[in-house]
């Protein structure tokens, strides 16, 4: 029983760490890489220079999508492994 729980817990954490690493890599790219090369991104996007748009709005939208995806993914993963929070009525 202990070996099964341990293997199941290890799989849960492996999947958790994998999605966290992927989302952190996306965050890094949006925050630092795109901002670093923003001056070279010299085309208009909805009437604004793309570099301005990414600095003012685009990165914030990506952050919200990352948070939404992580919450959704972890809720599904918690439910799949039986560690989800119980809902109170």
Order of alpha helices (4+ residues) and beta strands (2+ residues): alpha-beta-beta-alpha-alpha
